[in-house]
Amino acid sequence: MDNENKIIISPLNNELIEDINKTNDYFKLYGKVVPSLQSGKWSYKEILFDETRETRFPDDKLDWSQYINREDKALFLASLVLH
């Protein structure tokens, strides 16, 4: 049996709308990445916080139904299936 994780990409439908805001659960921040552009070259520094912080993304306030079963626009939801 195949034990690899799989990514499933599905067009958004009414049943999947509930899953969208599940991604807005709280998560821990241990630090941050600070990018820098000097003389046309990108670099970055990793800065660890003294204390772990918790944050979340705000809930999207979009009318998701405007993207379902449309010919002129679409949204897709990618899900990682862990094995």
Order of alpha helices (4+ residues) and beta strands (2+ residues): beta-alpha-beta-beta-beta
